[in-house]
Amino acid sequence: MFNPTRDEARQFLFDTWRKRREGTLLTPLEDLAAQLIEKHPEYHGMLGDPECYQDKDYAPEHGATNPFLHLMMHLSIEEQLSIGQPHGIRAHFERLGARYNSEHDAQHRMMECLGEMIWQAQSNRTAPDAAVYLSCMEKI
C-alpha cells in the first residue's frame, strides 16, 4: 500500500515531474501521476521548484488550494477506479463523466465527496466511511 508522509508524497510528485521533463523512464505509478500533472499546467512551475515549495503550507481558510493534495486525490480516485472500490465507484464516475463531458471534471466532483468523507472521519475520529462518499456522489 502506498501510504507516504506529506514530505514523501511531495517528493514523489517533484521527482515524477522532473523525470517526465527529462524523458526518464517512469514507473507505472509515476507515469499516471505525470499524466495527471500534465492536465494541471497551473502546477508545473511549482513542481519544478522543490526548494521553494517542499515545505509550503496551503491554508484552506485563506482560499488556498493545496496542489499536492489535489494531485494525490486524483491518484486515489484513479486507484479506486482501477480496483472498483468502493463498490459502485465506477458507475458514479461514468455518470459524472457523461454529465460534465469530461472524466477529469468528473474526478474533480468526486474529490469534493472524497474530501467530505475524509473530513467527517477526522472530525468524528472514525475510519473513512464509503457510504458517506457514495451518498455524496449520488447528490451530484
N, C-alpha and C positions, 0 to 999 in steps of 0.2 A: 504494500500500500504506500502511496506517495503522500506523506504527511510531513511536509517541510516546516521549519520555523519561518518566521517572517523574513529573516535575512537570507535563508536558503532559497525561499521562493523568489525573492527579488533577484538573487544572484543567478538563479536558473533562467529568469527572463532576460537579464542583461547578457548572459553568456549565449543564450539562444539567438538573440538579435545580432550579437557580434558575429557569431558563426554564420548566420544567414547572409549578412552583408559581405563576409569574407568568402562565401561559397564553400565553406567547410561542410563535410558530411554531418548530417544531423541524425539523432536517434528518432524513432517514430514519434515519441512524445515531444521532442524538440521541434520536429517538423510541424506537428499540429499546432504547437504554441506559436511558431513562426508564421504560420498561415493566419492565425488569429491576430497577431501583431500587425501583419500586413493590412488587415482590414481596419486598423486603427492608426492611421498616419499621424494623428494628434499625439501619439505616444512615442513616435520614432526618435525624436530629439532627446527625450527624457531617457529612453532605453540606451541611447548611445553615449550617455554621460553618467556612468555609475557612481563616480566620485561625488557628484553633486546630489544625486537622488537616492542613494542607498539608504540613508537614514532619514529622509524627508517624511514628515508626518502629514497626513491629509485629514483634516478635521471636518466631518460632515456638517457640523453645526455652523461652519463657515462657508458652506456650499461647495466644498472641495470634493471632487471625485477622486478616489484612490485608484490610479491606473493599474497598480499591481493587483489589487483586489478584483477589479473589473476583469482583467485578463485571466486570473485564476478561477473566477466564477465561470467564465467561458469554458475553461478546461474542465471544470467539474461537470458542467452540463454536457459537454462532449462525452465524458466518461459515462455519465448516466445514460445517455442515448445509446452508447455502444454496447452497454450491458442490459439495457431495458429495465433499469431500476431507478426509481421506484416503479412498480408495475403501473402502466398507463402513461408513462412519461412520453413515449414516442407518439402516442395519439394526440396528446396535448401539443407537442412540438409541431406535428403535421398540421393540426388545426390552426395554430397560431401562425405558422409559416404561410398558410394559404390566406389567412386573414390580413396579414401585413405584407404579403407578396415578397417576403424576404426571410430566409432562415436566420440570418444574422439579427434582424429586428425581432424575430420570434424569441431568440435567445435573450435579447435584452428584456423582453417582457417576462420571460421565465426567471431572469435574475432578480427581478423585483420580488417574486414569490420565494425564491431561494433565500434572499436576504431576510424576508419576513420570517421564514421558518427558523433561520439561524438566530435572529433577534429574539424570537419567542423562546427558543431553547435556552439562550443565555440569560434572558430575563427571569425565566422560571427555574433555571438551574436543572434542566432536564435534557435528555437526549433529543436531537432533532426529530421532529415528527413528520413523516412523509405525508400524513393525512392533511396537515396544515399546508404543506407545499402544493399538493394536488388540488386541494379545495381552493386555494388562492388562484391557481391557473384556471379552474373552472369558471371563475368570476370574470376573467378577462374576455 
